[in-house]
Amino acid sequence: MKATLKKILAAPFVFLAAIIVLLEDWLWDDLVRLTAAIGRLPLFRQIEMFIVGLPPYGALAMFATPSLLLIPVKLAALWFIGHGQPALGFLTAAAAKVAGTALVARIFTLTKPKLLGIGWFAWLHDRVVAFKARVYAFIKASKIYQAVHQQAVRLKARVKTFFQTKGKAFWRKRWEAARRLSRRWKQSSE
């Protein structure tokens, strides 16, 4: 009886955790690629070179910065929710989560060697990674996660199929129309 009650009470939290894990899995790699592409721009390349050159505790301060900078944004989200605008509050919080994840992912990639050179950080990192692996294994073994994941895989396959077939044709038509229009303008200006 006690185990059944515990499972019933834990189900909504497991479902929420499964969604968060799934979103982070989707977002992390894509955000790392996106921020790496942005980092190749000249201005950002210089900023990244500065970050890479920081000493270990400077790297630690830089790693903590995005979380600290997003506190006012998260407070604004709570203010929106508290003042009768829950949709705006949720969107603000979601945007802060995505932006924060992107910044933290990129900064961690840049500073990881220096951060792991700090003894207590390396110890904490190992513990967090091990704990996260256990939590992810538990969540990914749940039926809720597996069902959501299956739906996500199907959706991703449908989107990929759409863009490989109809999507390409759509953009190809737009490109050809733009080229024709460009030729007409060129001919009319000559």
N, C-alpha and C positions, 0 to 999 in steps of 0.2 A: 504494500500500500504506500509506504513511504517513498520507495523508488519510483512508483508510478506518478505520484504527486510531484516529485522532483522533476521528472521528465516533462510533465505538463507545464509546470512553471518555467522550465528552462527553454521550452520550444520557441517562444517568440524571440528570445535572446539568441538562440542558435540560428534562427532564420535571419535575424538582423546581422549577425556576425558572418553568416554565409554570404549575404549580399555584399557586405563590406569587403570580405576577402576576395570575392569575385571581381568587384570593381577595382580594387587595388591591383589584382593580378592583371587585369586588362589595362589599367592606366599606367602602371609603373614602367613597363618596357617601352610603351609608346611615348610616355612623357620623357623618359631618358633620351630616346631618339630625337624627339622634338627639341628638347633643350640643348642637346649636342649640336643639332643643326643650327640653332640660334647662336650657340657658342662659337660657331665658325665665322660669324660676321665680325668684321674688324674691331668694332668697339667692344663687343662681348669677348672676343678672343683676348684682348688686353686685360679685361677684368678677370677672365679665367686664369690667365698667366699669373696675375697678382695673387689670386686665391691659391693656386698650386704652390706658389713660392712662400706662403705663410709658414711660420714656425708652428709646431704642434698645437700650442694653446691658442694661437691666432686662428688656426684652422677650426679649432673647437668653437671659438666665438663666432666665426663665420657660419659654422654648421647650425648653431643655435639661433642665428639671426632671423631666418624666415619664420620660425615659430613665434618669436617675440614680435615681429612686425605684423603678424596676422591677428594678434590679440585684439587690437581695436576693430578690425573687420568682423571678428566673431562677436565682439560686444555689440557692434552695430546690428548684426543679425538678430541677436537677442532683443535688442531695442525694437526692431521691426516687429518681431513676434509679439513682444509685450504691448505694442501699440496697435494691435489689430491687423497687422499685415504679415500673416504667417507665410504666404507664398514668397514674398520678397525676402523675408528672413531666411527661409529655406534656400532660395537661390543664392543669396549672399553667402551663407554658410557653405553651400556646395562649391561655389566659385572659389572661396577661400581654401577649401580642402584640395581642390584640383591644383590651384596655384601653389599652395604650400607643398603638396606632394611633388610637384614638378621641381620646385626650387630645392627642396631637401634632397631629392634624388640626384640632381645634378651636382649640388655641392658635396654630397656624400661621395659621389663618384670621384670628384676632384680631390677631396681631402682624405679619403679612406686610408692611404698609406701613413699619413701623418697622424691621423686619429688613432690608428691601431698601434702607433708608437708610444702612446700614453698608456701606461700599465693598467690603471683602473678602468680606462675606457675600453681597452681590449678585453679585460675580464668581463665588464658589463656587456659588451657587444656579444661575446661568446654566449653568455647566459640568455640574453634577449633572443638571439638567433635560435638557440636550442628550445627556448620556451615557445617562440613563434612557430617553430617546426612542429612541436607537439600539438599546439592549438590548431594549426592548419590541418594536421593529419586527422585530428578529432572532427573538425568541421567538415573536411572533405569526405570523411567516411559517413557523414550523416545523410539520410535519405533526402532531406530538404535541399542540402547543397547539391547533391547529385542531380536532383530534378531541375533546379535552377540552372545548373551548369549545362545540362543537356539542352535546355531551351536556349541558352546563350550560344551554344555551339551551332544549333540549328539556325538561329537568327544571323549569326556571323556568316554562315555558309550561304544563306539567302542573299544577304547584302553583297557578298563577294560575287555570287552568280549574277546578280542584277548589274553590278558595275562591269563585269566581264562581258556581258551581252548587251543589255539595253543601255547601260551607262556609257559604254564606249561609243555606241552609235549616237547617243545624245550629244556627247562632247565632240565627236567627229563632225556632226552636222553643224554645231556651233562654230567650230574651227573653220570649216569650209565656207560658211556664210561670212565669217569675218574676213577671210582671204578674198572672197569675191567683192565684198564691200571695199576692201583696201585697194584692190585692182581698179575698181570703178573710180574711186577718189583720185588715184594716181593718174588714170587716163583723162579724167575731167580737168585736172590741174595742168596737164601738158598742152 
